[in-house]
Amino acid sequence: MAKLFQNLKYVVLDELHTYRGVFGSHLANVLRRLKRVAEFYGSSPQFICTSATIANPGDLAQRLIEADVDVVADNGAPAGEKFSCSTIRRW
């Protein structure tokens, strides 16, 4: 286990919006312990949190990992051209 914690670089938390309430507080305690153990072994992992269905992902991530976070809100997915109602002609 020592080698695992020495080489720990990333911790990924997917579906961040599910970690709220009692479950979220338990997870925050686990993450706090994980950070403490990793630091003991000389690593400082980067936390990567993802969620597509929460209005304030930065706030929740900050509360869970107890550190400042950078929110990446850019959407690089391809999408078709969008039209407003005033530009659509009716036939």
Contacts in CASP RR format, 6 or more apart in sequence:
PFRMAT RR
TARGET T0000
AUTHOR 0000-0000-0000
METHOD contacts of the structure
MODEL  1
MAKLFQNLKYVVLDELHTYRGVFGSHLANVLRRLKRVAEFYGSSPQFICT
SATIANPGDLAQRLIEADVDVVADNGAPAGEKFSCSTIRRW
2 41 0 8 1.000
5 37 0 8 1.000
5 38 0 8 1.000
5 40 0 8 1.000
5 41 0 8 1.000
5 42 0 8 1.000
5 43 0 8 1.000
6 41 0 8 1.000
6 42 0 8 1.000
6 43 0 8 1.000
7 43 0 8 1.000
8 38 0 8 1.000
8 41 0 8 1.000
8 43 0 8 1.000
8 45 0 8 1.000
9 43 0 8 1.000
9 45 0 8 1.000
9 46 0 8 1.000
10 45 0 8 1.000
10 46 0 8 1.000
10 47 0 8 1.000
10 48 0 8 1.000
11 31 0 8 1.000
11 34 0 8 1.000
11 45 0 8 1.000
11 46 0 8 1.000
11 47 0 8 1.000
11 48 0 8 1.000
12 47 0 8 1.000
12 48 0 8 1.000
12 49 0 8 1.000
12 50 0 8 1.000
13 19 0 8 1.000
13 47 0 8 1.000
13 48 0 8 1.000
13 49 0 8 1.000
13 50 0 8 1.000
13 61 0 8 1.000
13 64 0 8 1.000
14 50 0 8 1.000
15 50 0 8 1.000
15 51 0 8 1.000
16 49 0 8 1.000
16 50 0 8 1.000
16 51 0 8 1.000
16 54 0 8 1.000
16 57 0 8 1.000
16 60 0 8 1.000
16 61 0 8 1.000
16 64 0 8 1.000
17 51 0 8 1.000
17 53 0 8 1.000
17 54 0 8 1.000
17 57 0 8 1.000
17 60 0 8 1.000
19 27 0 8 1.000
19 60 0 8 1.000
19 64 0 8 1.000
20 60 0 8 1.000
24 64 0 8 1.000
27 64 0 8 1.000
28 63 0 8 1.000
28 64 0 8 1.000
28 65 0 8 1.000
28 66 0 8 1.000
31 47 0 8 1.000
31 64 0 8 1.000
31 65 0 8 1.000
31 66 0 8 1.000
32 66 0 8 1.000
34 45 0 8 1.000
35 45 0 8 1.000
35 65 0 8 1.000
35 66 0 8 1.000
38 44 0 8 1.000
38 45 0 8 1.000
47 61 0 8 1.000
47 65 0 8 1.000
47 67 0 8 1.000
47 69 0 8 1.000
49 57 0 8 1.000
49 58 0 8 1.000
49 60 0 8 1.000
49 61 0 8 1.000
49 64 0 8 1.000
49 65 0 8 1.000
49 69 0 8 1.000
51 57 0 8 1.000
51 60 0 8 1.000
54 60 0 8 1.000
57 71 0 8 1.000
58 69 0 8 1.000
58 71 0 8 1.000
61 69 0 8 1.000
61 71 0 8 1.000
62 68 0 8 1.000
62 69 0 8 1.000
END
